[in-house]
Every structure is written in C-alpha cells, then in structure tokens.
Amino acid sequence: MLLNQIELKNFRQFYGDQTLECSTDRERNVTLIHAENGVGKTTLLNSIMWVFYGATTARFERKHEILNHEAAAEGKNVAGVNVRFSQDGSDYLVQRTLVSAGKGTEIKLHASKVEGGVQRMHPAPETFIGSVLPKDMAPYFFFDGEHAEAFAAADNQDAVATAIRSMLGCEVADVAIEDLRLIARDFGKDLGSIPGEAEMRRIETEIEELQRRDDQDAERMKEIIRQIDILTAQRDKIIEQLRQTEAAREIQKRRDEKEAQLKDAKRSLAVAEKEVIDWVGAKAIFVVARKLARETLDYIDDESLKGKIPSPYNEDFVRSLLDAKSCCCGRPLTPGTPEYGTVMAMVRSAANVEIVDRVVRARARVQQLRETAADAPRLFEAAQAKVAKHTQRIMVLEQEIGELGKRLEGSKVEEIAERERARAEKDRQISYLNQERGAVRSRQDQIARQIEEKRRDLDKLASKNVRARRIVIRRDLAALAAQRLSDVLSEYEGDARKVIQKQINGILEEAARRDYKFRFGERYSMELTNDRGLPVARSGGENQLMSLAFTSALVWFAQLRSKAKGDILMPGTIAPLILDSPFGQLDTKYRESTAKFVPKMASQVILLVSSSQGDDTVLKALEPYVGAEYLLVSENRSARGEKPEDRIVLRNREYHASLYSQPRNMTRIERVA
C-alpha cells in the first residue's frame, strides 16, 4: 500500500476540509510534518487508524469526540477522513464518515476501487481493508514514537511476542487452534454424558468448572494488560506535561534522571539475583555434599590403609605366585597343600582392574567436590553482596524520587500539584494491576495442573468403557491436532525471532554508540549485551533506539513476507510507516543516527516531529529523503497578549507556527515551499 492523499473533514482540531498529499517518490520517500505539542501530530496519526479500523491508539485521549468543536458550534454535524492509496497497480479510496444526529452518532465506512475517475464500491470494505493491511499489523505501522520505549520494558514481553506473531500472520492459525481445543473440550463433555458412569460425570463437571475459571482468568488477563497500557499512556502524557511546565521542569528533570538510574539499578539487581540463582544450580550441591565428601574421602583413605580396599597390584601379584608355584619368600607352593590353599584364597579378596578404576574415579570425584565446595561460599558471598548493594541503591533512589514527587505535589502552582497527584495515582493503579497480573498468572498455572490431573483420572475410567474409549480417541485427536499446529507456529516464531534479531543488530551496528548486540531473552524480553555477551543496563534513549529498531525490523519483516504462500500463515504486507515523535528521549548523536535509518524502515515514511525533536541535526540527516513537507499551524481566537512569538524556519523561510486573533480555534495544514 502506498498512501497518496489524506483528506480531513472537521476531524478533531482540523476544521473544515483539509488535505495532505503524501510523497510517493521512491528515493525521497519521507513526508515530513512539523507541529508543536498539542497542535495535532497524534490526531493526524490516529486519523489513519480511525478511517481504516474505527480505532485509535492507547494514548489518544477523548477518542469518541471526533467532530470538531467549532464545526459543532456552527451547527455542522459531519466529520470524516478520506484516504486515497495505491495497491498492486490499482487506486483505491477509503472513507469513514461520522454523522452526529441528536444524542446519537452514525458511522459509515466505504471502500472503492477508482478506475478512470469512476468509483466502484467494494461490497465488504472491512474485509478489503484487512486484506491490504491486517488490523493486527496496523499498530506497528502507525506508531507512537513517544511510547516506543514501552517495548523495551522488562515486563512487556507479551507486547513483543504479540508484535512478532502479528507480523508473522498467525491470526488464522490461532483461530484454528482455539477451535480444535473447543472441539476437544466438547468431546470431554460427551464423556460425562455416558449413562451409568456417575464418576466420569463428576470428574468432567469438575473439569468444566476449572475450564470456566481458566477462561475467566484469561479474559481478566487481557483486560489487565489493556488497562495497564491505557494507564501507562495516561501517566506518560502527564509526565510530558510536567516536563513542559516551567516551574516543574527542573524538579521533573531531576526525577527523570533518578528514575533512569532506578531502572538501571533494577536491571542490575535482576542480573545479580540471576547470579545467585545460577550459583544455587551450579554450586549448592557441592556445599550440601561437603561433609559427605570429607567423610567419604577419609573412609577411602582409611580403608586403603587397612587393606580392605586393595592396592592396584594385588590380584596380578597373587596369580603370579600361584603360576610360579613359589612364594615370595622362596618356599614352594604345591597344589593341594595348605599353603597353596591360603594363597589361592587371597585371589577372592584381591582387587581387579575394574574395581581399582572405580576406586580411583570415586576418590578423584570426591576430591573435586571438596575443592569446589571450598570456593563456593566466597562466590555466593560475592553474589549476595551485589544483591545487597543494588537493593540498597534502589531503596535510596525510590526515597529520593518520592521526595521529589512531594516537592512537585507541594508546589504553589496548583496545576503542577494536581498533575503530580494524578501521576502518583496512575503509578499506584499500574502497580496494583501488575500485582494482580502476577496472581492471575499463578492461578492459571495451578488450574492447568489440576485439569491435567483430572483428565488422567478420566482417561483411566474411560479405558473400561467401549463408547468412552471412542470418544477419548476423538478428543485426543482434536487436542493432538491443536498441539501440533501450536508446535508448528512455535517453530515459525523461533525462525522469525532469529531473522528479526539479525535485522535489529544490523541497525544497531550502524546507529548505536557502543558495540552492543541485541537478543531476545526468555519470554521475548529484549536485551542489549556487551562484547562478553552479558546484559547491560540501558538508558531511556537506548531503550527508545532499541524499540525503534525493533519496529523497523517488524516492518521490514512484514515486507519480506508480503509474497509468502502457505496453508498456515497469512502473508505479510507492504505499507507506509507513520511515526509520531520518534526522537523524544534520544540525545543528539542518537537523533542523527535514527534520522538516517528511519527513511530505510519502509518504502514510504510519514514523520511527525516537534521543533524540539526536529532540530537542525535531524533535518540535515533527513534532507536527502524528504519528498513532501508540511507545518501544522495553530490558529487561536484569543489575542496573543504576553505570549512569545511562535515561529519556525523551514527551507530558509520563516513560518508562524501559532496565530492569534483568528476567527476560530483550529489547526491548519500548510505546505512548506
């Protein structure tokens, strides 16, 4: 898909009919849009999401207020977005319109193929749009850069896994797996309906109840994750507002630094705790066996001295005496004599080579146990010292952050204090939801074990009934098919992870300041490692860079799979990448590096930046790739008063980014010459 034109009609800040022509040049593939905070960058991004799917991003506030307020006050009741795009050599138009009538609203969606100026309406517009850009993939093409760092969060593995699975096209296969599991569950219910099998009915009823609770937990888990995403977006917006408030800026800056240090400390603590866990797995057995090793070695040495554990030469030596028929003292050993019988008896207690070898190996192993056990406590103490150090650091930082929060909350500027209280409340709610998330996950694991136990009991009873055995075979076949399909998807996921990981490392090799390597950790966590392969603590800017590289790799992977064929996975897609504020937490070096690789992220890029993010370094790096450039101008009904001039220089020409004493409050799209 290649975007040609975006038309807005009374959509949020954009009053009246306004149009934006996108660059379709292959070389100059970037459409650059400048706008200050609050003027309409995020609205423009969400207009694309809304026209295609009737949805918006998590950070988009008051998402149901679509109709422009000025238009509504003038009695106008229609708002909408039209998007013209090309796909596989054909032109298309997608229109979504909202009509406000009385207390209700009506939303209509149309999709048309445009041939020679004639529109041919598509009978199923939602299906058509899904075939061009599946809804599951859309959030990674229409991306809120200010929220990019969330991908790198330690507890956000689910979002990373979902992103990869979406780009892999697992949706249809996931539905098939779910259907097969429901079929298997229904066969299980049939077992409980067999006449005369009361015990089977009882167990199946218990399984159904456990599955019902598990379904409830699964739905609750989805809701928890959704609420965390919303609250995180709201909290981040409040923090951004605090950063923009002059009176709170310095305190907020210090708190940002402390929170970055806190993140680093928590990551270091996790690494140290892993060292303790690794010590338990690798060294604890030696410490536990220390007393046993000492006593065993003493026993072997003692028994060797007593002769109960023979020396290596005993058996060979005794047999040589018998063969020579002569004792070592020179006396003859004649068969049948008492002397001969005495020496012959020594063979039974003498050591052979196998016994001797076992004794030698046992003694060497026990000696190793003793030596390792002697060094293990020192290693454990060192690991514990690291844990204690980072724990203490975390406590100090949390206290300092709390004190800075109180300073903001106690500010004389009531607006700042109110925002700080709101931020603290969002943090409290997120913390509570994360605790509940852990509890639900633990409960799901427990229920899964209980269901498995009861199914084993049910199978034992079913083996005694012919009809039940047939049902079990069908149930197991459906469950096996679901598991097999799930295993195949896991294999595809593993391959996708490797390909995406390699692509991210290629980006970081060009853009990162240090010699980092990227890897997916356990459960899709995202890690940066040093030259020794050890995880490193990351700054906020490095997190954002890594998340943007991840997004870039996802888009590239979707393009790579655009022609993929198969019976299990849906093909990928080629679509424009729309990035809102991708440079937020990046320093000058990383902004320049990111600006250089952003145009390579997709065949078409629409980039929305504020003046603080789109500085001279960024604009210079983007210059060779910009094919179209716009400025979002804020028009205000009020007089300027004491407000400072809001101007921006683009292409050697000065533009007014804010205008006052205008007929309406609105945002206007202006093409940069």
N, C-alpha and C positions, 0 to 999 in steps of 0.2 A: 504494500500500500504506500502511495506517495501523496501526501496532502498538497492540494493546490490552493484552496481558499477556505477561510473560516469567516462566517458571517454571524454577527451577534445582533439580536433584536431585543432591546430592553432587558438584557440579561444582567442581573445584579447591578454593579456600578456602571455598566455600559448602556447609557441612554440612547434610544433611537436605533437606527440601523448603522452598524459599523462593520468594516471589512478589513481583513488582514490577508494579504497574498503571501504565500509561503515560497521560499526558494526551492526550485526543483532542479537546480544545476547540480550535476554530479560532482564537480570539483568544489564549487562554492555551495556546499550543502547545508550551511548553517543559517537559520533565520534568528537574528539576534533582537531581543526585545528588552528595552531598558524601562525600569519602573521602580519608584521608591516604595518602601514598605507601606502596605495598606491601600495602594492605588489599584491593584488588580492583577498582579502576576499569578497568584494562586487561583483567582477566579478564571483567568484565561485557561490555565491548565485544566481546571475542573469543567469548563465548558465542553471540552473534548470528551471527557469521561461521561458527562451528562448526556450529550447528544447521542453517543453510541449505546450507552448502557442504562441511562437514567440513574446513575450512581455518582458519588463523589468520593474524594479521598478522606481519610480519617480526620485530618487536620482542618477540613473545610467547615467553618462554623455556620450555624443557622442555615443549614443546607436546604431547607424547604422553602426559604424565601428567595425565589427565583426572579419574580417580577420586579423590575426597577422601581424604587420608591417614588421617584419623581414622575415616572410614567403613570404609576397607580394613582398618584395625587391628581393628575390631569385627566383621570377617567379612562386611561388606556388599560386594557386587560389582557394583552397578548405579549408573551415573551417566547424567545426560542433561539435555537442555534442551527445553522445550516453548515454542513461540511461537504466540500467537493474534493474528490480524490480519484486517483487512477490506480487500477489493479489489473495486471496481466494485459495491458494494452487497451483497456476499456475505461471510460469515465463514469463515475457514479456520484450521486447526490444523496446524502442522508440528512433528514430534517426531523427535529424533535421540537414540538410546539406545546407551550402551556397556555391554556385559556382560563383565566380566573372569572368564575361566574358565581356571584352571590357569595355564599360561605364555602363553596367547594371549588375545586380546580379540575380541569380535564387535560390530560397529556396525550398527545398523538405522536406516533412515530411513523415516518415514511422513508422508504429506500427506493431509489430509482436508478436505472441504467440510462445514461444520456447518449443518444446516438443522433448526430446531425441536428442537435438542438432540441430533439424530441425526448421527453422523459417517458420511460417505460417502467411503470410501478412494479416493484417486487412484491409478490403475494405474502411472503413471510420475512419481513425486514429483520427481526431479531435473529432468525436463523442465518440469514445472509451475512449480517454483521459478525456473528460468531464464527462464520467460515473464513472471514477476512482476518479478523483479529479476535481469537477466543477471549472471553471475558476473564478467564483465569490468568491469561498472559498480560492483559492490559495494564495492571498496576506497575509493571516493570518497564513499560514503555512510556507511561505517563507518570513521571517520578518526581516526588517532592524531595529535592536535594537537601533541604534543611533537616529532613527526617532520616537522611541516609545513614547516619551513624548507628541507628537502631539495629541495622543488620548485624553489626559487629558486637552487640551487647551479649554478655555471657549467657543470659537466659533467653535468648531469642533464636535458639536453634530451630524451633518449629517454623518460624517465618522463612528461614534459609531453606529448609527442607521443602516447604510448600512452593517456594520460588523455583527451585530446580525441577520439582515434579510438574509444575505448571508448564515450564518451557519444554519439558520432555514429552508433554502431551499425554499424561496418564489419566485424564478425566474419564474417558470411555471405559478403560480397563478397570479403574476404581469402581465405577458403577457395576461392571460385570462381577467383580469380586464381592461387592456388597450383596448383589442379587443371589449369587451362589451361596453365600453364607446364610441368607434368609431362607433359601430352599433347604439347606441342611438343618436349619433350626425348625422348619416346618415338619421335616421328617422326624425330628426328635419329638415333636408334639404328637405325631402319629403313634409313636411307641407308647405314649401314656394313655392312648385311647383303646388299646387292645383289651378286650373283655377278659376278666378273670385275672388280670395282672395288677393287683392293687399296689404292690410295692413299686412296680415300674411307674405307675401313675403318680405315686407320691414323689419319687425322685425327679420325674420330669416336671412336676409342679414346682419343685424347689429350684430346678434349673431355670425355668421360665421366670421365676421371681428374681433370681440372680441376674439374668439377662436384662430384665426390665430395669433393675437398679443400675446395671452397667450402661444401658442406653441413656438413662437419666444423667449419669456421670459424664458420658461422652458429650451430651448436649451442654451440660454445665461447663465443661472444659472449653468448648467452643465459645460460649458466652463470656467466660472469664478472660480468655485471650482477646476477644473483641473489646471488652471493657478496658482491659489494660492498654490496648492500642489507642483507644479514644482518650483515656485519661492521660497517657503519655504525651499525646499530641497537644492536649489542652495545657498540660504543665509546661511543655516546651514553648508554647506560644506565650504563656505568662512570663517565663524566664526571658524570652526575647523582648517582651515589653519592658521588663525591668532593666534590661541592658540599654534600652533606648531612653530611659528616664534619667535625665542629667543628675538629679540628686542621689539616685541609687546606683549610678553607673560604676563608681569606684568600688563600692561595697560588693556589688554583684560581680565585678571583675575579679576581686579577691576570692569571692566564694567559688567562682568558676574554676580558678586555679586550684583551690583546696579540693573541690570535687574531682578535678582531673587527677590530683595527687591521690585522692581516696580510691579512685578506680584503679590506679596503678598499684596501690598498696593491697587492694583486694585481689588483684590478679597475682601479685607476688605471694600473697598468703595462700592462694589456691595452689601455686607451684610448690610452696613449702609443705603444705598439707599432703600433696601428692608424693613428695619425697618420704614423708612419714609412712604413708600407705605402702609405697614401694619397699621401704625398709621392713615393714611387717611381713610383706610377701617374700622378701628375699633373705632377711636376716633373723627374723623372730625364731625360726626353727632351731637355729644354731644356739641362741641364748637359752631356749627351753631345754635343749639337749645338752647343755654344758655340763651339768652334774653327771648325766648318764655317760657322756663321752669320757669324763675324767675317771669314773669308776670302771668303765669298760676297758680303758687303756691300762689302768692299774691291774685289773684282773688278768688281761692277756700277758702282761709282763710277769706277774706273779706266777701264773700257771706255767709259763715258759721256763722260769727258774726251777720250779718244782718238777719239771719234766712231764707234766700232764699234757702240755702242748708240745709235741716232739719237734726236734730240730730238723731241718730240711734233709740231712743225710741219713736219718735213722733207718728207713726201710732198705735203701740200697746197701747200707753198711752191713745190716744183719744178713741179707741174702748173699752177700759176697762171702761171709764167714761160712754159711751153710754149703755154698758151692765149693769152697776150698776145703771143707771138712777139717778146718783148723781154726782154733780160737785165736784171738789177737795175742794171747799170752803164750801161744806155741803148743798148747795141749791139743790133741786130736779130738775131732767131733765126729764120732761114728754113729750112723743112723741106728736108732733103736736104743741108744744109751740115754741115761737120764740127762747128761749134759746136752746132747743133741736136742732132746725134747724141750729143755729150758730155753735154749736159743731160738728154737722154732716158735715158741710161744711169744717171743718178742715181736715177731712179724705182725701179729694181730693188733698190737698197740702202737706199732711204728707209723710214722706219717708217710703218706704217699704224696706225689707231686700236687695233685688236685687240692688235698687238704691244706698243704703248706701254702699254695697260692691263695686260697681263701683267707687264711690267717693273715697273710701279708697285706692283701687288699683291705681287709677289715681294719687292720692296725693303721694303714695309711689314711683311710676314710675317717676314722675316729680322730686321728691326729689333725686332719683338716678341719673337722668340727671344732676342735679345741682352739685352733689358731684363729678361725673366723669368729668364733664366739668372743674371743679376747678383744677383737677390734670393733665388734658390733655395737657395744654401748657407746663408744665415742661417736660413731656415726649417728646413732639415734639422738644423742645429746645435741649434736650439731644441728640436726633437722629440727628438733624441738626448739632450739634457740632461735632459729629462723622464724618458726611459727610464732613464738612469743614476741619477737621483735616486730613482725608485721602486724600482729594483733594489737600491740601497744600503739603502733603508729596509726592504725585505723581508729582506735579509741580517741586519740588526741585530735585527729583530723575531724572526726564526727563532732567532737565537742567544739572545735573551732568553727565548723560550718554552722552548728547550732547557734553559736554566739553571734555570728554574722547575720544569720536569719533573724535573730531577735532585734539586732540593730536596725534591720530593714523594717521589721514589724513595728518597732517603736519609733519609726521616723515621724517627724512632724508633718510630712506630706501624706495626708490620709490615703491618697490614691496608691502610693507606694506600699503603705502598710497593708492595705486591703489586698493588693496583688500578692504580697508576701504570705499573708494568711491563706489566700486561695492556693498558692503554690504548695505550702505545707500540707494543706488538706488533700491536694491531689497526690502528694507523696505518700501520705498516710493511707489513702484508699488503694494506691498501687501496691504498697507493702502488704496490706491485708489481702488483696486479691492474689498476690504471689504466694502467700502462706496457704490460702485456700487451694490454689492450684497444686501445690505440693501434696496437700492432704487428699485431694481428689485422685491424683495420680497414684498415690499409695493405695487408696481404696480400690482403684481399678485393678491393680496388680493382685491384690488379695482376692477379689471376686473372680478373676481369671483362674487362679489356682483352685478355688472352690468348685468352679464349673468343671474344670478338668477332672477333679476327683470324683464328682458325681457322675460324670459321663462314663468313667471307668466302671463304676458300680452298676450303671445302667446297662453297659455292654455285657457284663457278666450275667445279669439276669436275662438279657435278650438272647444270649447264646443257647438258652434252654427252650426257646420257642421258635418254631419254623417261620411263622409270619414275622415275628420280630427280627429274626436274622435277615430276612429280605429287606426290611425297612432300614436296618443298620447298614447294609451294603450300599443302599441308595444314598443314605445320609453321608456315609463316609466318602462316597464317590463325589458328591457335591462339595464336601469340605475339602477333599483332596484337590479337586479342580481349582477351588478358590485359593488354596495354599500354593499350588503350582503356579498359578497366574501371578500371585503375590511374589513368589520367588523370582519369576522371570522379570517382573518390574524392578525388584531389588537389584538384579544383575544389570539392568539398563541404568538404574540410578547410580550404581557403582561406576559404570563406564562414563556416565555423564559427569560425575564428580571429578574424575581424572581429567577429562577434556577441559572442563571449566577451570579447574585448578591450574592447569598448564597455561591457559589463556590469561588468567589473573597474574600469574608470575611473569608473563611476558610484559604485561602493562606495568607492573611494579618495577621490573628491571629498568624500564625507561623513566618512570615517574618518581619512584621513592628515593628519598635522600640517602638512606642506609642500604646496605646489602641484605635486604630482607628476602625471605621466602615465605610464600603463603601456603597454607594447607588447611584442609577440613579436618577438624578433630572429631572426637566422639560425639555422636548425635548431631552432626552438622555444625558444631561450633566452628567459628572462624578464627584462625590463629596466624600470627606472624612469628617466624622463628629467625634466630640469628645464624651465623655461619657454622655453629656447632649443633644446630637442629633443636635448640631449646626455645620454648615460648618466651616472648619478650613483652614487657608492659608497653601499652600503646597510648599515645596522646589522643586527644579528641580529633585533631587534624588527621592523624594517621588512621584513626577509625573511619573517618569520613572518606579519606582517599581509598581505603581498602573496600568500603561499601560501594563507592562509585565504580571501582574496578570490577567488583562482583557484578554490579548491574550491567556494566559494559559487556562483561563476559556472557551474561544471560542473553542479552540482545543479540550478540554475535552467535551464540549457540542456537537461538531460535532461527536466525537466518541460515545457519549451516544446515538445519533440519527442514528448511522450507520445502524441499522436494523429496523428503523422506517418504518411503512407502512401507507398508506392513499391515498386519492384521490386528496388532495390539495397540500401538501408539498412534496418536494423531500427529500429522506433520507440523513442523514449526511454521514461522511466518516472517515476512519482511514488513516492517512497519517503522514509522518515524519515532524517534526518541524525543520526548518533551521533558526537559529538565528545568525545574523551578529552584532557583537559588542553590546551585551545586557547590559554591565556593565558601559557604558560611564559616566554617571553623578552620579553613586552610590558611597557612601563612603564605607569604609572597612566593616562595620557591614552589610550594605545592600548588598554588593557584596557577602559576605559569605552566607547570607540568600537566595539570589537569586540563587547562585550556588547550594544550597541544594534543592531548589524546581524545578529548570529547568529540571533535569532528569525526574521528575514526570509529566512534562507538556504534554508529548506524549509518545507513545510506542517506538519511535525512534527519537533521537535528534542529529542534526549536529550543532556544536557550533563553531563559528569563532571568535577568540579573538586576540588582540594585546598583547605585553608584558606588557604594562601599565595597561591593564584591567585584563589579566590573571596572576595576581600576586600569590605569594605563598599561600595566604589565599584562593583564588578562586580554585587554582589547588588542594589544600588539600581537599577542600569540594567536588570537582568533582571526586577525585581519585577513590572512590568505584564504580563509574558508567562508567568510560571510557573504551571502548572496542577497540577503534582504535584511533591513534594519528598521526597527520601529521604536517609538517612545510613547509610553502611556502617560498622558498629561492629566493631572488632577485639576478639575475646574471646581471652584468654590463660590457659593453665593455670597459669603461674608467678605468683608473688606480685609485687606492684608494686615492692617494695623501695625503692630510691632514685630510681626513675624519676619524672619530673614528671607531674602531673595532665594528662590529655589531654582537654580539654573544648572544646566549641564552642557558641556561642549562635546559635540559629536561630529566627526568628519570636518573639523576646523570650523564648525558653525555652532553658535550658542543657541540653546533652546530653553524656554521656560518650562520647567517640569511641573510647576504649580501656578495656576492663575486664580485671581480673586475678583470679587465684584462681578461674577458671571451670572447668567440667567438661572443656572441650575447647579446642583451638586452632582457631579458625574465624572466619569473617566472617559477620555477621548483617545483614540488610536491615531497617532501621527506618524507618517512615513518619514524616515530620515533620508535626506537627499544624498 
